[in-house]
Amino acid sequence: MNRPQSEQELLQRALMMAGLTLGELAAQIGVNCPENLQRDKGWVGQLFEVFLGATAGSKPTQDFEELGSS
């Protein structure tokens, strides 16, 4: 997903995640679920980052640097 343009958009994305299984969330953005999450421990975090539009990845920077900096 694209970067959120406002804090409100980020909040809406987070609320859309509520109640969904990881499989349902992955299906919404076209990502395949791994068969064994013990071997793919970082997958859940990456799924959330993609869905929310975070771009920092593993870099030591804020995920939504452009939000709230007005």
MARGUSE-359382 format. One record per atom (N, C-alpha, C): x, y, z. Coordinates in steps of 0.1 Angstrom, whole numbers, plus 5000, padded with zeros to 4 digits. Atoms other than C-alpha are relative to their C-alpha. Layout:
% MARGUSE-359382
XYZ/...
% end
This chain:
% MARGUSE-359382
500849885000/500050005000/500950125000/499349875000/501050364995/500250055014/499949944987/502250575024/498750085003/501149934996/499450725044/500350154999/499849855002/499051105037/499750085013/500349934988/497751185072/499949905012/500150094989/497551055107/498649935000/501450065001/493751005101/500049884991/500050115010/494450785071/500849885006/499350104993/496950585092/499149935010/501050064990/494350535119/499049924993/501150085007/491750425094/500649864995/499450135004/494150155081/500249915012/499950084988/494850035116/498749955004/501350054997/491150015123/499549894990/500450105010/490649815091/500649875003/499350134996/493049555105/499349935011/500750064988/490949495136/499149894997/500850115002/489349165137/500349904989/499650085012/491049025106/501149905005/498950104998/493148705107/501250054992/498849975008/496648725094/499849964985/500250055013/495548525064/499150104992/500949915007/492648765056/500750134997/499349885002/494949065060/501049994988/499150025011/497548915037/499349994987/500850025012/494848825011/499650144995/500449865004/493749195011/501150074992/498949935007/497149304999/500849914991/499450095010/498049004978/501349945004/498750064995/500748855000/499649855005/500150144996/501148475006/500549985015/499650034986/501248355042/501049885000/499050114998/504248135052/499349895007/500650124993/503447785063/500449995014/499450024987/505647805094/500550135005/499649874995/505748135113/501249995009/498850014992/508447995135/501350024992/498849985009/510848005105/499950144994/500249875006/509448335093/499550105010/500449924988/509348535126/499750144996/500249865003/509548875110/498950034990/501049985010/506748815085/498850085005/501249924995/503948945107/500350155001/499649865000/505749265113/500150074987/499949955014/506449305076/498650024994/501449995005/502749235068/499450135005/500549884994/501749515092/500650124994/499449885006/504249755078/499550034986/500649985014/503049695042/498650055000/501449965000/499449725051/499850145005/500149864995/499950045071/500750104991/499249915009/502350185044/501350065006/498749964994/505450215066/501149974990/499050025010/508550255046/501449995005/498750004994/511450255071/500749864999/499450135000/511849875071/500849985012/499150024989/514749785092/501050115003/499149884998/516450125090/499750065013/500349934987/516850315122/499450144999/500749875003/514350585113/498549975003/501450014998/510750655120/499249944988/500850075011/508150445100/499250104993/500949915007/505950745093/500650145003/499249884998/508551025094/499250134996/500749885005/506451275074/498750035007/501349974993/503351245096/500350075013/499949944987/502951475126/501250105001/498849914999/505951695117/499750144995/500449875005/503952005109/500350115010/
% end
